[in-house]
Amino acid sequence: MIAAIVQRPGKVGIERVDDPSPGPGEVLVQVAACGICGTDLHILDGESPLARYPIVPGHEFCGEVVAVGPQVEDLRVGDFVAVDPNLPCGHCRMCQAGRDNLCLNYEAIGVTRAGGCAELVAVPAANAFLLPAELPRAWGTLVEPLSCAVHGFDRLGARLADRYLIYGAGTMGLLMAQLARRAGATSVDVVDVQAGRLPVAERLGADRTATSAAELDRPGGWEVVIDATGVVAAIEDGLGRVARGGTFLLFGVTPAAATAAFSPFRVYNEEVTVIGSMAVLHSFARARDLLVADAIDAAAMITHRVPLDSYEAAVATFRSGAGLKIQVTPTTDGQGQ
């Protein structure tokens, strides 16, 4: 089969490698599509302390089960599945505390183990979640990023009638905006330095959009401010716009070495809550159900679909900020649906 392989930071190419085979408790998935996200860029650029090189990237993927290993009972050949890439060890103190996403022995498909930017990938059957056969194949890749957004809302403990400010009108920011609306927000405002992204945010339900939060009139601030950019300047600006007693959610992924300045006195004096949200925690099945129930506009999220052998071009498009979710399609079936 062919696969994209990051040999080391800064060196990636398409190579022919041996087909994987499913071991006990695993299934073999023929990848229909795989999304590209900011985490992939951190791996490519050597900014992820977790990546294990060489690595086949890709953790947002879906496809068809084409082989089933021993001890698999709930899946069969022909099933259409989305794959949760997270592989907690189950026995460290964080896993034992129910916080699997903070596993001390972190493993993940597409980060430490071969991922979905390939024609085939072997995955634990427990991580493969059934999707309706009639669901457009491209949409299945959105379950993983949506599950991250669902976990973010779990962390927020969303309240009815809060006013939201979201930094970033990319895929994650728009997913958060749509969930905020469903969570009972009074208003949802979205800012992005790329003005071309704002009409989509408006179409998906944003009340107001701007290229800077300074353009929006909210003297008392917003009860909930979410950074979905991972950009330090946006984080610093957003921390200053949280309403008294409000909450700031760090959702975007910054480089590991990044630092941000903020006012500790204001956090103390105004009881501002600052929350981090890391990946997925018992939220994948719920994200799948939300996607199937049309809780988000999946078609609007996917703007580019390119063949796997154009992986580097797809990454370049993602870096440029063009469009929203960019997918690579390793198989003919993936391109045609």
C-alpha positions in Angstrom: 0.0 0.0 0.0 1.0 3.7 -0.2 1.2 5.9 2.9 2.4 9.4 3.8 5.4 9.0 6.2 7.0 11.7 8.3 10.6 10.4 8.6 11.6 13.2 10.8 10.6 16.8 11.4 10.6 18.6 8.0 10.8 15.4 5.9 7.7 13.8 4.6 6.9 11.8 1.5 4.7 9.2 -0.1 6.1 5.7 0.2 5.1 2.2 -0.6 5.0 0.0 2.5 3.8 -3.4 3.6 0.1 -3.8 4.2 -0.7 -4.1 7.9 -2.7 -7.0 9.2 -5.1 -7.0 12.2 -3.9 -8.7 15.4 -6.1 -10.0 18.2 -8.9 -7.6 19.0 -8.1 -5.5 15.9 -9.8 -4.7 12.6 -8.2 -3.6 9.3 -9.7 -0.4 8.0 -9.6 0.7 4.3 -9.3 4.4 4.7 -12.0 6.4 2.9 -10.8 9.9 4.0 -8.4 11.4 6.6 -8.6 15.0 7.8 -5.6 17.3 8.4 -5.4 19.4 11.5 -3.1 21.6 13.5 -1.7 18.6 15.4 -0.4 17.2 12.2 1.5 20.4 11.5 3.1 20.2 15.0 4.2 16.7 14.2 5.6 17.7 10.8 7.4 20.7 12.3 8.9 18.8 15.2 6.8 20.8 17.7 5.0 17.8 19.3 6.9 16.2 22.2 4.7 13.2 21.8 5.3 12.2 18.2 7.3 9.1 17.5 9.2 9.2 14.2 9.0 7.8 11.6 5.2 8.0 11.7 2.3 7.7 9.3 0.3 10.8 10.3 -3.5 11.1 10.4 -5.8 10.8 13.4 -9.1 12.0 11.9 -10.2 9.2 9.6 -13.0 6.8 8.7 -13.3 3.9 6.4 -14.6 0.4 5.7 -13.6 -2.7 7.7 -12.0 -5.1 5.3 -10.6 -7.7 7.7 -11.3 -8.8 11.3 -8.7 -10.2 13.7 -9.2 -12.9 16.3 -11.4 -12.0 19.3 -13.4 -9.4 17.5 -17.2 -9.9 17.9 -19.0 -6.6 17.4 -17.6 -5.6 13.9 -17.7 -7.4 10.6 -16.3 -6.9 7.1 -18.1 -4.1 5.3 -18.9 -2.0 8.3 -18.4 1.7 7.9 -16.5 3.1 11.0 -14.9 6.2 12.4 -11.9 5.6 14.6 -11.0 7.1 17.9 -7.2 7.5 17.7 -6.5 7.6 21.4 -4.9 4.6 23.1 -4.8 5.0 26.9 -2.9 2.4 28.8 -5.7 1.8 31.3 -3.5 1.2 34.3 -1.6 4.5 35.1 -3.0 6.8 37.8 -4.7 9.1 35.4 -6.4 6.3 33.6 -7.4 4.8 36.9 -8.9 8.2 37.8 -11.0 8.1 34.7 -8.9 10.8 32.9 -7.8 8.6 30.0 -6.9 11.5 27.8 -4.2 12.5 30.3 -2.7 8.9 30.2 0.9 8.9 31.5 1.8 6.3 28.8 0.3 8.2 26.0 -0.2 6.5 22.7 -2.3 7.6 19.7 -2.9 6.5 16.1 -1.3 9.0 13.8 1.0 10.3 16.6 2.9 7.3 18.1 1.4 4.6 15.9 0.7 4.4 12.2 -2.3 6.6 11.3 -4.9 7.2 8.6 -2.9 8.9 5.9 -2.5 5.5 4.2 -4.6 3.1 2.2 -5.0 0.7 5.2 -4.6 0.9 8.9 -5.0 -1.7 11.7 -6.9 -0.4 14.8 -8.3 -1.8 18.0 -11.9 -2.9 17.4 -12.9 -1.0 20.6 -11.8 2.2 18.9 -13.9 1.7 15.7 -17.4 3.2 16.0 -20.1 2.2 13.6 -21.5 4.8 11.3 -24.7 4.5 9.2 -23.9 3.0 5.8 -25.8 5.8 4.1 -23.8 8.6 5.7 -21.5 10.3 3.2 -18.0 8.8 3.6 -16.3 12.2 3.8 -18.4 13.1 6.9 -17.1 10.3 9.0 -13.7 12.1 9.4 -15.5 14.8 11.4 -16.4 12.5 14.4 -12.9 12.9 15.9 -12.7 16.7 15.8 -16.3 16.9 16.9 -15.5 14.6 19.8 -12.8 17.0 20.9 -15.3 19.8 20.8 -17.8 17.8 22.9 -15.1 17.2 25.5 -14.4 20.9 25.5 -18.1 21.5 26.4 -17.9 18.9 29.1 -15.0 20.8 30.6 -16.9 24.1 30.3 -20.0 22.8 32.1 -22.1 24.9 29.7 -24.8 27.0 31.2 -28.0 28.3 29.5 -28.0 32.0 28.4 -24.2 32.5 28.4 -22.7 34.8 25.8 -19.8 33.3 23.9 -16.8 34.8 22.1 -14.9 32.3 19.9 -11.5 33.0 18.4 -11.0 31.2 15.1 -13.4 30.5 12.3 -11.6 27.4 11.2 -13.1 23.9 11.6 -12.7 23.7 15.4 -14.0 27.2 16.0 -17.0 26.6 13.8 -17.8 23.3 15.5 -17.6 25.0 18.9 -19.9 27.8 17.6 -22.5 25.3 16.5 -22.4 23.4 19.8 -22.6 26.6 21.7 -25.8 27.4 19.9 -27.2 24.0 20.8 -26.1 24.4 24.4 -28.4 27.4 24.9 -26.1 30.4 24.3 -27.8 33.8 24.3 -25.3 34.9 21.6 -22.3 33.5 19.8 -19.7 35.9 18.4 -16.7 34.7 16.2 -13.5 36.5 15.4 -10.9 35.5 12.8 -8.1 37.5 11.2 -9.0 36.0 7.9 -12.1 38.0 6.8 -12.9 35.4 4.1 -13.9 32.9 6.8 -16.5 35.0 8.5 -19.4 34.6 6.0 -19.3 30.8 6.8 -19.5 31.6 10.5 -22.5 33.8 9.9 -24.2 31.1 7.8 -23.6 28.6 10.6 -25.3 30.8 13.2 -22.8 33.3 14.5 -24.6 36.4 15.7 -21.7 38.8 15.0 -18.3 38.3 13.3 -15.2 40.5 13.1 -11.5 40.3 12.3 -10.8 41.6 15.9 -12.8 41.4 19.1 -12.1 45.1 19.5 -14.6 45.7 16.7 -17.4 44.1 18.8 -19.3 46.1 21.4 -19.3 44.1 24.7 -17.9 46.4 27.5 -18.6 43.9 30.2 -17.0 41.0 28.3 -18.3 37.6 27.5 -19.2 34.9 30.0 -17.4 32.3 27.9 -14.4 32.9 25.7 -12.9 30.1 23.7 -9.6 30.1 21.9 -9.7 27.7 18.9 -6.6 29.1 17.3 -3.6 28.1 19.4 -2.2 31.6 18.6 -0.6 33.3 21.6 -1.8 36.8 20.6 -5.4 35.5 20.4 -5.1 33.8 23.8 -3.7 36.9 25.4 -6.4 39.1 23.9 -9.2 36.7 24.8 -8.1 36.4 28.4 -8.7 40.1 28.7 -12.2 39.9 27.4 -13.7 37.3 29.8 -16.5 38.8 31.8 -16.2 39.0 35.6 -16.8 35.5 37.0 -16.5 34.1 33.4 -14.6 31.2 31.9 -11.8 31.0 29.3 -11.3 27.7 27.5 -7.9 27.0 26.0 -8.9 24.7 23.2 -6.5 25.5 20.3 -3.1 23.7 20.3 -0.1 25.9 20.7 3.5 24.8 20.2 4.7 23.1 23.4 7.2 25.9 24.2 4.8 28.8 23.7 4.1 31.1 26.6 1.4 33.8 27.1 1.2 36.8 29.4 -1.9 37.5 31.5 -3.0 39.3 34.7 -2.9 36.9 37.7 -4.6 39.6 39.8 -7.5 39.8 37.4 -7.9 36.1 37.4 -7.9 36.2 41.3 -9.9 39.4 41.7 -12.7 38.6 39.2 -12.7 34.9 39.7 -12.0 34.1 36.1 -11.8 30.4 35.4 -9.2 29.2 33.0 -9.7 25.7 31.6 -7.7 23.5 29.3 -9.3 20.8 27.1 -7.1 18.0 25.8 -8.4 15.7 23.0 -11.1 13.2 23.6 -12.6 11.8 26.9 -15.6 9.5 26.7 -17.0 11.8 24.0 -16.5 9.9 20.7 -19.8 8.0 20.7 -21.7 11.2 21.6 -20.0 13.0 18.8 -20.9 10.3 16.4 -24.5 10.5 17.5 -24.5 14.3 17.1 -23.1 14.0 13.6 -25.7 11.5 12.6 -28.4 13.7 14.0 -27.3 16.6 11.8 -26.3 18.7 14.9 -23.6 20.3 12.8 -23.4 21.3 9.1 -21.0 18.6 8.0 -21.1 19.5 4.3 -20.0 23.1 5.2 -17.0 21.9 7.2 -15.3 20.0 4.3 -13.9 22.3 1.6 -11.0 20.4 0.1 -10.6 16.7 -0.9 -7.3 15.6 -2.5 -5.6 12.3 -3.3 -3.2 10.9 -0.8 -0.3 11.3 -3.2 -0.9 15.0 -3.0 -0.4 15.0 0.8 2.3 17.7 0.8 0.1 20.0 -1.3 -2.8 19.4 1.1 -0.6 20.4 4.0 0.5 23.5 2.2 -3.2 24.4 1.6 -3.9 23.9 5.3 -1.0 26.1 6.3 -2.2 28.9 4.0 -5.5 29.0 5.9 -7.5 28.3 2.7 -10.9 26.7 3.3 -11.8 24.7 6.4 -11.4 20.9 6.7 -8.9 19.5 4.2 -9.0 15.8 3.6 -6.8 13.3 1.8 -8.5 10.4 0.1 -6.4 7.2 -0.1 -8.9 5.1 -2.0 -11.1 5.5 -5.1 -14.2 4.9 -3.0 -13.1 7.7 -0.6 -12.9 10.1 -3.5 -16.2 9.2 -5.0 -18.6 9.7 -2.0 
